[in-house]
Amino acid sequence: MSFMIQNVLDEVGGEVHRKTLNPVFNETFQFGVPLNELHSRKLHFSVYDFDRFSRHDLIGQVVVDNLLDFSEGSGDKPIWRDIVEGTAEKADLGELNFSLCYLPTAGRLTATVIKATNLKAMDLTGFSDPYVKASLICDGRRLKKRKTSIKKNTLNPTYNEALVFDIPNENIESVSIIIAVMDYDCIGHNEVIGMCRVGSDADGPGREHWAAMLANPRKPIEHWHQLVEEKVIGTYVSKSATTSSPKLHIVVDSPHSD
């Protein structure tokens, strides 16, 4: 549970109660807050299903506002609220740090994958075997893809590996790059941990990173990106190429190609 205004200011966790749908906690948490700030604060309770090997699953949430109303006379009287589905809370998949650098004269874009932190555990060991795959996209078509090496048994891998795309200057506004952090599986299929997208038509941070790259040619621009679920990014890639769209002749040169 957390005590917040807009960002989380203080957060505490309760004891795990196993194999029950009716847990009794009897735990007390205290937060220091000035009386004149109570009107702008909220208590945010999140109920999770504990998972020993991976991220805990969100069951639901309760948000209590108007805290000034509880500042006098409430004592130990219990307050009941219905738990609602926690649709507003994004899956915590981790973050990826990489830089973008574009050389207009050479028509070369370098995406340097630096590191990732707090990745979702995909294996029973409580870790993952992550690698990063970058795909060059135009008009919903995946033109080329490149990938880093695999880092074993870690949720905080460090790469410092460059993935190079040769993109003519006249085409740079027509393409985007989808970057996926993958979990390598030597037996089954590799699974997507999380993704992000950069480009002139990307959302928020992805568009800002791309614009900063174009505004600073020949200079590596480094940003952190929050990973999102595959279904959020998947809408930008069509299953087949569209014949009505003009094809871009783009050459890609990088190690670890498929």
N, C-alpha and C positions, 0 to 999 in steps of 0.2 A: 504494500500500500504506500501511497506517496502523498505528500502535502505540497500543493503547487499553486502558482499564479498562472503562468503560461508554461514555463519550463519547470521541471521537477526541482524543488528546492531541498527537500529532505525525503528520504525513502527508507523504509524499514520492512523487514520480512518476518512473517510468523512461522511457527513451528509446522513441520509437515505431519499431517495425520493420514495414516495409510489405510487403504481398503475401506473407505466410508463415504457415504453421500450426505451424512449429517454430522459433520465435525463440530466439536465443542472446543473452543480455543481458550477462553478466559485469559487473554493476554492484554496488557495495557501498553500503549505507546504514547509518548509525550513529545510534543513539538513546541519549541519556543517561538512565539510570534507576538508582536506588539498589538495591543487592542485596536489601535487605529488602522491596522491592516487587515483585520478579520473580514471586512466586507468584500475584499478583493481576493481572498484565498478560497481554495476548495480542498476538500479531502477526497482523494481518489483511491478507492479500494479495488484491487485487481485480484481475482481468485484464479489460481493456476492448478493444473494437474501436474504433479511432480514427475519428471522423467529423469532417471538416473544417468542415461547415456546421451541425451540430446537436450535441446532447449525445451523448457517447460511449456505446455500448451495452455493458452488462455481460455478459461471457462467462461468468465464474464466479469463485468465491472459494475461498481456503484460509485456515483459521484455525489458528494454532499456539498451544497453551497449554502449561502446565507448563514455562514458560521456565526455571525454576530447574534443571531437568534438563540444560539446555544450557549452563549457566554454567561448567562445568568439563569439560575434556578433550575437547570436541567438535572444537576446532580448525577446520580448513577442510573437514571431512568434509561432503559434500553430504547434504541431507535431501530426500527425495522425498515429496510428498503428492498425492493425487488432487484435481483441481479439481472442485468441486461446483457445481451450478447456484445462482446467486445469487438465490434466491427471496426471501431475507429483506431484500434491499436495495430500498427504495422508489424509484420513479421520481422523479427530481429535476426537478420541474416549475416550481418557484419558490414565492414566498410573496406573499400579498395582505394589505394593511393597510387596514382599514376600521373605522368606528365605528358603533355602534347607539344610537339614542336613542328612547325611547317616551314619549309624552304620554298618560297614561291618560284624562284628562278629554276631550281632543280625539279620542282613539282614533287617534293618528297615530304611525307608526313611520318614522324616517328612517335609512336606511343611507347613510352618507357614505363613498364609495370614495376613499381617500386616494392610495395608490400600490401598485405591485407591484415586486418585485425578482427578479432571476435567473430570468426566465421562460425556458421552453424555446424555442429558435429553431425556427420553423416554415417559414421561407422559405430559398431557396437563397442569399440574401444573408447568411445568418447572423443575421438579425433576425426580428422579427414585427411585425404591425400590430395590437396588442392593443386590445380594448375589453372592458368588464365588463358582464355581463348578470345581473340578479337576478330570480328567479322566486319568487312567493308560492305555497306548496304547502299543500294541505289534503286529508287522506285520499287521498294519492297523485295528486290532481288539481292541475294547474297552473292557478291562478286568474288571475294577472296576471304580466306580466314587464315589466321596464324595463331600460334600458341606458345606458351612458355614451357619450361621444364616442370616436372612434378615434384612437389615437396611432400615428403612422407610424414604422417602422424603429427600434424600440427594444425592449430586453428589460427595461427599468427605467422604465416609464411612471409619470407623476404625473398624477392626475385632479383630486382635491378637488371631486368632484361628488356632489350629494345625490340619492338615489332615495327618493321618499316613497310610503309605503303607508298608506292609511286603513284601520285595523283596529279594530273595536269592542273595548272592553276585555274583554267577555265571550268573545271569540273568540281572544284573544292566545295562550292555552295550546294552541289547536287547530291552529295554523299553524306552518310553518317557512319558511325562505328558503334556496334553493339559489343560490349565487353562482358563476358560471362566467366564467373569463377566456377570451376567444375570440380567434382570429386572423382578421382580416378578409381576405377574398379577393375582389377585384373581378371575377374571372373565374369561379372555381368556387365551391364551398361553403365557408362559414366553418367553421373547425375549432376544436374545444375544445382549449385548452392544458392546463387543469386546473380543478378545481372544489373548493368547500368548502360546508358546510351548517351553518346555525345554527338552533337551535330547542330546545324543552324536551326532545325525545326524540333530539337529535343526539348524536353521539359526542364524548367528551372536550372538546376546546377549543370546539367549536360549542355544546355544552350550557352550558359555563361562561360563555361570552360572553353567551348569551341570559339566563342567570340573573342575571348582573351587571347587564344592562340593566334587567331587571324590578325588581331590588333598588334601583336608583338612577334612579327616574323623572325625566324632564326633563333628565338629564345624559348627554352623549355618552360612551359607553364604547368605547375604542379597543383593538383586539387585532390581532395578526398571526396569519394562518392559513396553514398549509402546504397547498399545492394537491395534490389527489390525482387519479387517473385518473377519467374519466367513468364507467367501469363500476362503480366503488366507490359513487358517488352515485346512479347511474341506477336502482337497485332501489327508491328511495323515490318514484319517479314512475311511475304506471301509464299504459298506452297510452290508456286511455279512462276516463271518469268512472264511478264506481260508483253505481248508481241507489239502492242501499240506504242510502247515507250522506246525512245531511242537508246541504243546501247552505248555505254561509255567504254572506250578502249583504255583500260587502266592496268598497268603492270604492277605486280606486288613482289617484293623481294625481301625475304626475311628467313631466318632459321626456324626450325621446328614447324615447317609447313606440312599440310596434309597432302 
